[in-house]
Amino acid sequence: MNARILWLGAAALVSFILPSDASEPTPLEAREVTIDVEGSPVGFAYRLLRPAACEPGVRYPVILFLHGAGERGDDNERQVKFLPTWMAEPRHRDTYPCFLVAPQCRTERSWSRFDWDTKQAAPFQTTPTPDMAAAIAALEAVLATEPCEPARVYLTGLSMGGYGSWDLAARMPDRFAAVVTICGGGDEATAPRLADLPLWCFHGTDDPLVPVELSRSMIAAVRAAGGVPIYSELAGVGHDSWTPAYRNPALLDWLFAQRRRSAADAGIHSGNSRVDR
């Protein structure tokens, strides 16, 4: 089993372990990343989906997926529901060959800071939560060891992971080529950090758990900061706005068409401003 070390921002020394057994029956490989949490090493599980066949000399896009609160735990299984499982379908692996990183947040923890009662995101803090730091470490480990295309790294998450996606996009706006946030919320003060990012946000009008106003306010703030995000508000849809979002071929086509801009492209935005209601 090969072990490697890399340095992660926020003064975290990170080790990651490459799996020694490549014969797992599922295409979602079980992996683990270890980071320092308050002076002690803590292991965090994640899953990795690879392209069905990696061609020599070819680099592939990467998706970082942040799951919702219902998939928290330490079994390294629950978090593969929804997008990871759907992207592992043969038709999607053929059409959208990529690496997909699916970390698992621990029970009673969260990707970002927000009030579980009011559902409001807490003011942005420079230091990520430990579980978010682990998600970043898992992504960086894959980028360091696999044939990834750095200009095509995508971020998405649903519910608790939607909050996490708003947070991480503001935390690392230069890392991602595009962001898809689903039924979450964020700190509106971070909108200037997000203005240059291609961003597509989904939320159901009848969401009983995360108020649709949270997405509306974030989109309004990003637009006020000069961004041109896409916003799809799903009429009559409750909390599960991720199924119609991720099952919409237009979303995946749009996502995989995005590429992080070079300095020469700084004046060109690759998103399109739209509201679907």
C-alpha positions as a Markdown table, in Angstrom:
| # | Residue | x | y | z |
|---|---|---|---|---|
| 1 | Met | 0.0 | 0.0 | 0.0 |
| 2 | Asn | 1.5 | 3.4 | -1.0 |
| 3 | Ala | 1.3 | 6.3 | 1.3 |
| 4 | Arg | 2.0 | 9.9 | 0.3 |
| 5 | Ile | 2.2 | 13.2 | 2.2 |
| 6 | Leu | 1.0 | 16.6 | 1.0 |
| 7 | Trp | 0.7 | 20.1 | 2.6 |
| 8 | Leu | -2.8 | 21.5 | 2.8 |
| 9 | Gly | -3.4 | 25.1 | 3.6 |
| 10 | Ala | -4.6 | 26.1 | 7.1 |
| 11 | Ala | -1.5 | 24.3 | 8.6 |
| 12 | Ala | -2.8 | 20.8 | 8.1 |
| 13 | Leu | -0.3 | 18.0 | 7.4 |
| 14 | Val | -2.2 | 15.5 | 5.3 |
| 15 | Ser | -1.5 | 11.8 | 4.6 |
| 16 | Phe | -3.5 | 9.8 | 2.1 |
| 17 | Ile | -3.5 | 6.1 | 1.4 |
| 18 | Leu | -3.8 | 4.6 | -2.0 |
| 19 | Pro | -5.9 | 1.4 | -2.1 |
| 20 | Ser | -3.8 | -1.8 | -2.5 |
| 21 | Asp | -6.7 | -3.9 | -3.7 |
| 22 | Ala | -8.0 | -2.9 | -7.1 |
| 23 | Ser | -10.5 | -5.8 | -7.4 |
| 24 | Glu | -13.4 | -4.2 | -5.6 |
| 25 | Pro | -16.7 | -5.1 | -7.2 |
| 26 | Thr | -18.1 | -1.5 | -7.1 |
| 27 | Pro | -16.6 | 1.1 | -9.4 |
| 28 | Leu | -16.6 | 3.5 | -6.4 |
| 29 | Glu | -13.3 | 2.7 | -4.7 |
| 30 | Ala | -13.1 | 3.0 | -0.9 |
| 31 | Arg | -10.3 | 5.3 | 0.2 |
| 32 | Glu | -9.3 | 7.2 | 3.3 |
| 33 | Val | -7.6 | 10.5 | 4.0 |
| 34 | Thr | -6.0 | 11.4 | 7.3 |
| 35 | Ile | -5.7 | 15.0 | 8.5 |
| 36 | Asp | -4.6 | 16.7 | 11.7 |
| 37 | Val | -7.5 | 17.8 | 13.9 |
| 38 | Glu | -6.6 | 19.7 | 17.0 |
| 39 | Gly | -3.2 | 17.9 | 17.2 |
| 40 | Ser | -4.4 | 14.4 | 16.5 |
| 41 | Pro | -4.6 | 12.4 | 13.3 |
| 42 | Val | -8.2 | 11.7 | 12.2 |
| 43 | Gly | -9.2 | 9.4 | 9.3 |
| 44 | Phe | -11.9 | 10.4 | 6.9 |
| 45 | Ala | -13.5 | 8.0 | 4.4 |
| 46 | Tyr | -14.3 | 8.8 | 0.8 |
| 47 | Arg | -15.1 | 7.1 | -2.4 |
| 48 | Leu | -13.5 | 7.5 | -5.8 |
| 49 | Leu | -15.1 | 6.9 | -9.2 |
| 50 | Arg | -12.7 | 6.6 | -12.0 |
| 51 | Pro | -13.3 | 6.8 | -15.8 |
| 52 | Ala | -14.2 | 3.3 | -17.1 |
| 53 | Ala | -11.0 | 3.3 | -19.1 |
| 54 | Cys | -8.2 | 5.8 | -18.7 |
| 55 | Glu | -6.5 | 6.4 | -22.0 |
| 56 | Pro | -2.7 | 7.0 | -21.9 |
| 57 | Gly | -1.9 | 10.7 | -22.1 |
| 58 | Val | -5.5 | 11.8 | -21.5 |
| 59 | Arg | -6.4 | 13.9 | -18.5 |
| 60 | Tyr | -10.0 | 13.8 | -17.1 |
| 61 | Pro | -12.4 | 16.2 | -15.3 |
| 62 | Val | -13.0 | 15.8 | -11.6 |
| 63 | Ile | -16.2 | 16.3 | -9.6 |
| 64 | Leu | -16.1 | 16.9 | -5.9 |
| 65 | Phe | -19.5 | 15.9 | -4.4 |
| 66 | Leu | -20.7 | 17.0 | -1.0 |
| 67 | His | -23.6 | 14.9 | 0.3 |
| 68 | Gly | -26.5 | 15.9 | 2.6 |
| 69 | Ala | -27.1 | 15.5 | 6.3 |
| 70 | Gly | -28.9 | 12.2 | 5.9 |
| 71 | Glu | -25.8 | 10.5 | 4.5 |
| 72 | Arg | -23.4 | 11.4 | 7.3 |
| 73 | Gly | -21.6 | 8.6 | 9.2 |
| 74 | Asp | -18.5 | 6.4 | 9.1 |
| 75 | Asp | -19.6 | 3.5 | 6.9 |
| 76 | Asn | -18.2 | 5.0 | 3.6 |
| 77 | Glu | -21.4 | 3.9 | 2.0 |
| 78 | Arg | -24.3 | 6.3 | 2.6 |
| 79 | Gln | -22.7 | 9.2 | 0.7 |
| 80 | Val | -22.7 | 7.4 | -2.6 |
| 81 | Lys | -26.5 | 7.8 | -2.9 |
| 82 | Phe | -27.7 | 10.0 | -5.7 |
| 83 | Leu | -25.0 | 11.6 | -7.9 |
| 84 | Pro | -22.1 | 9.2 | -7.2 |
| 85 | Thr | -24.3 | 6.2 | -8.0 |
| 86 | Trp | -25.9 | 7.8 | -11.0 |
| 87 | Met | -22.5 | 8.8 | -12.4 |
| 88 | Ala | -21.3 | 5.2 | -12.0 |
| 89 | Glu | -24.0 | 4.0 | -14.4 |
| 90 | Pro | -22.4 | 2.8 | -17.6 |
| 91 | Arg | -24.2 | 5.3 | -19.8 |
| 92 | His | -22.8 | 8.2 | -17.7 |
| 93 | Arg | -19.3 | 6.7 | -17.5 |
| 94 | Asp | -19.3 | 6.4 | -21.3 |
| 95 | Thr | -20.7 | 9.9 | -21.9 |
| 96 | Tyr | -19.0 | 11.8 | -19.1 |
| 97 | Pro | -15.7 | 10.0 | -18.2 |
| 98 | Cys | -14.3 | 11.6 | -15.1 |
| 99 | Phe | -13.1 | 11.2 | -11.6 |
| 100 | Leu | -15.7 | 11.7 | -8.9 |
| 101 | Val | -14.6 | 12.3 | -5.3 |
| 102 | Ala | -17.3 | 11.6 | -2.7 |
| 103 | Pro | -16.1 | 12.2 | 0.9 |
| 104 | Gln | -18.3 | 11.3 | 3.9 |
| 105 | Cys | -19.0 | 13.8 | 6.7 |
| 106 | Arg | -19.0 | 12.5 | 10.2 |
| 107 | Thr | -22.2 | 12.1 | 12.2 |
| 108 | Glu | -23.3 | 15.3 | 13.9 |
| 109 | Arg | -20.8 | 17.3 | 12.0 |
| 110 | Ser | -21.1 | 19.5 | 8.9 |
| 111 | Trp | -19.3 | 20.7 | 5.8 |
| 112 | Ser | -19.8 | 24.3 | 6.8 |
| 113 | Arg | -21.1 | 26.4 | 9.7 |
| 114 | Phe | -24.8 | 27.2 | 9.8 |
| 115 | Asp | -27.7 | 27.3 | 12.3 |
| 116 | Trp | -29.6 | 24.1 | 12.1 |
| 117 | Asp | -32.7 | 25.8 | 13.5 |
| 118 | Thr | -32.9 | 29.0 | 11.4 |
| 119 | Lys | -31.1 | 27.3 | 8.4 |
| 120 | Gln | -29.0 | 30.5 | 8.0 |
| 121 | Ala | -25.4 | 30.2 | 7.1 |
| 122 | Ala | -22.9 | 31.5 | 9.7 |
| 123 | Pro | -20.6 | 34.3 | 8.7 |
| 124 | Phe | -17.8 | 33.0 | 6.6 |
| 125 | Gln | -14.7 | 32.0 | 8.5 |
| 126 | Thr | -11.2 | 31.6 | 7.1 |
| 127 | Thr | -10.7 | 28.1 | 8.7 |
| 128 | Pro | -12.9 | 25.4 | 7.3 |
| 129 | Thr | -14.6 | 22.8 | 9.5 |
| 130 | Pro | -12.5 | 19.6 | 9.9 |
| 131 | Asp | -14.8 | 17.7 | 7.7 |
| 132 | Met | -14.5 | 20.3 | 4.9 |
| 133 | Ala | -10.7 | 20.2 | 5.4 |
| 134 | Ala | -10.9 | 16.5 | 4.9 |
| 135 | Ala | -12.9 | 16.9 | 1.7 |
| 136 | Ile | -10.4 | 19.3 | 0.4 |
| 137 | Ala | -7.6 | 16.9 | 1.3 |
| 138 | Ala | -9.3 | 14.0 | -0.5 |
| 139 | Leu | -9.7 | 16.2 | -3.6 |
| 140 | Glu | -6.1 | 17.3 | -3.5 |
| 141 | Ala | -5.0 | 13.7 | -3.1 |
| 142 | Val | -6.8 | 12.6 | -6.2 |
| 143 | Leu | -5.5 | 15.6 | -8.2 |
| 144 | Ala | -2.0 | 14.7 | -7.1 |
| 145 | Thr | -2.1 | 11.0 | -8.0 |
| 146 | Glu | -4.5 | 10.6 | -10.9 |
| 147 | Pro | -4.5 | 11.9 | -14.6 |
| 148 | Cys | -6.8 | 14.8 | -13.8 |
| 149 | Glu | -7.4 | 18.0 | -15.8 |
| 150 | Pro | -6.8 | 20.9 | -13.4 |
| 151 | Ala | -8.8 | 23.3 | -15.5 |
| 152 | Arg | -11.9 | 21.1 | -15.2 |
| 153 | Val | -12.5 | 20.6 | -11.5 |
| 154 | Tyr | -16.2 | 20.9 | -10.6 |
| 155 | Leu | -17.9 | 21.3 | -7.2 |
| 156 | Thr | -21.5 | 20.3 | -6.3 |
| 157 | Gly | -23.5 | 19.4 | -3.3 |
| 158 | Leu | -27.1 | 19.0 | -2.1 |
| 159 | Ser | -28.8 | 20.2 | 1.1 |
| 160 | Met | -26.1 | 20.3 | 3.8 |
| 161 | Gly | -23.7 | 19.8 | 0.9 |
| 162 | Gly | -25.4 | 22.7 | -0.9 |
| 163 | Tyr | -24.4 | 24.9 | 2.1 |
| 164 | Gly | -20.9 | 23.3 | 1.8 |
| 165 | Ser | -20.7 | 24.1 | -1.9 |
| 166 | Trp | -21.4 | 27.8 | -1.3 |
| 167 | Asp | -18.8 | 27.8 | 1.4 |
| 168 | Leu | -16.1 | 25.9 | -0.5 |
| 169 | Ala | -16.6 | 27.9 | -3.7 |
| 170 | Ala | -16.0 | 31.1 | -1.7 |
| 171 | Arg | -13.1 | 29.4 | 0.0 |
| 172 | Met | -11.3 | 28.2 | -3.2 |
| 173 | Pro | -12.8 | 30.2 | -6.1 |
| 174 | Asp | -9.7 | 29.6 | -8.2 |
| 175 | Arg | -9.8 | 25.8 | -7.9 |
| 176 | Phe | -13.1 | 25.2 | -9.6 |
| 177 | Ala | -14.2 | 25.6 | -13.2 |
| 178 | Ala | -17.9 | 25.5 | -12.2 |
| 179 | Val | -20.1 | 25.0 | -9.2 |
| 180 | Val | -23.6 | 23.5 | -8.8 |
| 181 | Thr | -25.4 | 24.2 | -5.6 |
| 182 | Ile | -28.7 | 22.5 | -4.7 |
| 183 | Cys | -31.1 | 23.5 | -1.9 |
| 184 | Gly | -28.5 | 25.1 | 0.3 |
| 185 | Gly | -27.6 | 28.6 | 1.6 |
| 186 | Gly | -24.5 | 30.7 | 2.1 |
| 187 | Asp | -23.1 | 33.9 | 3.5 |
| 188 | Glu | -24.1 | 36.7 | 1.1 |
| 189 | Ala | -21.0 | 38.6 | 2.1 |
| 190 | Thr | -18.9 | 36.0 | 0.1 |
| 191 | Ala | -20.7 | 36.9 | -3.2 |
| 192 | Pro | -17.8 | 39.0 | -4.6 |
| 193 | Arg | -15.6 | 35.9 | -4.4 |
| 194 | Leu | -18.2 | 34.0 | -6.5 |
| 195 | Ala | -18.9 | 36.5 | -9.2 |
| 196 | Asp | -16.4 | 35.1 | -11.7 |
| 197 | Leu | -17.5 | 31.5 | -11.2 |
| 198 | Pro | -19.8 | 29.7 | -13.6 |
| 199 | Leu | -22.6 | 28.7 | -11.2 |
| 200 | Trp | -25.9 | 26.9 | -11.5 |
| 201 | Cys | -28.2 | 26.8 | -8.5 |
| 202 | Phe | -31.3 | 24.7 | -8.0 |
| 203 | His | -34.0 | 24.9 | -5.3 |
| 204 | Gly | -37.6 | 23.7 | -5.0 |
| 205 | Thr | -40.3 | 26.3 | -4.3 |
| 206 | Asp | -42.0 | 24.0 | -1.8 |
| 207 | Asp | -38.8 | 22.9 | 0.1 |
| 208 | Pro | -40.0 | 22.4 | 3.8 |
| 209 | Leu | -36.5 | 22.0 | 5.2 |
| 210 | Val | -34.3 | 24.6 | 3.5 |
| 211 | Pro | -36.2 | 27.8 | 2.6 |
| 212 | Val | -36.0 | 28.7 | -1.1 |
| 213 | Glu | -35.3 | 32.3 | 0.0 |
| 214 | Leu | -31.8 | 31.2 | 0.9 |
| 215 | Ser | -30.9 | 30.4 | -2.7 |
| 216 | Arg | -32.8 | 33.4 | -3.9 |
| 217 | Ser | -30.7 | 35.7 | -1.7 |
| 218 | Met | -27.4 | 34.1 | -2.6 |
| 219 | Ile | -28.2 | 34.4 | -6.3 |
| 220 | Ala | -29.3 | 38.0 | -5.9 |
| 221 | Ala | -26.0 | 38.8 | -4.0 |
| 222 | Val | -23.9 | 37.1 | -6.7 |
| 223 | Arg | -25.7 | 39.1 | -9.4 |
| 224 | Ala | -25.2 | 42.3 | -7.4 |
| 225 | Ala | -21.5 | 41.5 | -7.3 |
| 226 | Gly | -21.4 | 41.3 | -11.1 |
| 227 | Gly | -21.8 | 37.5 | -11.5 |
| 228 | Val | -24.2 | 35.9 | -14.1 |
| 229 | Pro | -25.3 | 32.6 | -12.4 |
| 230 | Ile | -28.0 | 30.3 | -13.7 |
| 231 | Tyr | -30.8 | 29.8 | -11.2 |
| 232 | Ser | -33.5 | 27.1 | -11.6 |
| 233 | Glu | -36.3 | 27.3 | -9.2 |
| 234 | Leu | -38.4 | 24.2 | -9.5 |
| 235 | Ala | -42.1 | 24.9 | -9.1 |
| 236 | Gly | -43.9 | 22.5 | -6.7 |
| 237 | Val | -40.8 | 20.6 | -5.8 |
| 238 | Gly | -40.0 | 19.9 | -2.2 |
| 239 | His | -36.6 | 19.2 | -0.6 |
| 240 | Asp | -35.5 | 16.7 | -3.2 |
| 241 | Ser | -34.6 | 19.1 | -5.9 |
| 242 | Trp | -31.4 | 17.1 | -6.6 |
| 243 | Thr | -33.1 | 14.3 | -8.5 |
| 244 | Pro | -34.6 | 16.6 | -11.2 |
| 245 | Ala | -31.3 | 18.6 | -11.2 |
| 246 | Tyr | -28.8 | 15.8 | -11.6 |
| 247 | Arg | -31.1 | 13.8 | -13.8 |
| 248 | Asn | -31.4 | 16.7 | -16.2 |
| 249 | Pro | -28.9 | 16.0 | -19.1 |
| 250 | Ala | -28.6 | 19.7 | -19.8 |
| 251 | Leu | -26.9 | 20.2 | -16.4 |
| 252 | Leu | -24.2 | 17.6 | -17.0 |
| 253 | Asp | -23.7 | 18.9 | -20.6 |
| 254 | Trp | -23.3 | 22.4 | -19.2 |
| 255 | Leu | -21.0 | 21.3 | -16.3 |
| 256 | Phe | -18.6 | 19.3 | -18.4 |
| 257 | Ala | -18.4 | 22.1 | -20.9 |
| 258 | Gln | -16.9 | 24.5 | -18.3 |
| 259 | Arg | -13.2 | 25.1 | -18.1 |
| 260 | Arg | -11.4 | 27.3 | -15.7 |
| 261 | Arg | -10.4 | 30.5 | -17.4 |
| 262 | Ser | -6.8 | 31.5 | -18.0 |
| 263 | Ala | -5.6 | 35.0 | -17.3 |
| 264 | Ala | -6.1 | 35.8 | -21.0 |
| 265 | Asp | -9.8 | 34.9 | -20.7 |
| 266 | Ala | -10.4 | 37.0 | -17.6 |
| 267 | Gly | -13.0 | 39.2 | -19.3 |
| 268 | Ile | -15.1 | 36.3 | -20.6 |
| 269 | His | -17.6 | 34.5 | -18.4 |
| 270 | Ser | -18.6 | 31.0 | -19.4 |
| 271 | Gly | -21.9 | 30.9 | -17.5 |
| 272 | Asn | -25.2 | 32.1 | -18.8 |
| 273 | Ser | -27.7 | 34.2 | -16.8 |
| 274 | Arg | -31.1 | 32.6 | -16.6 |
| 275 | Val | -33.9 | 32.1 | -14.2 |
| 276 | Asp | -36.2 | 29.0 | -14.5 |
| 277 | Arg | -39.4 | 29.2 | -12.5 |
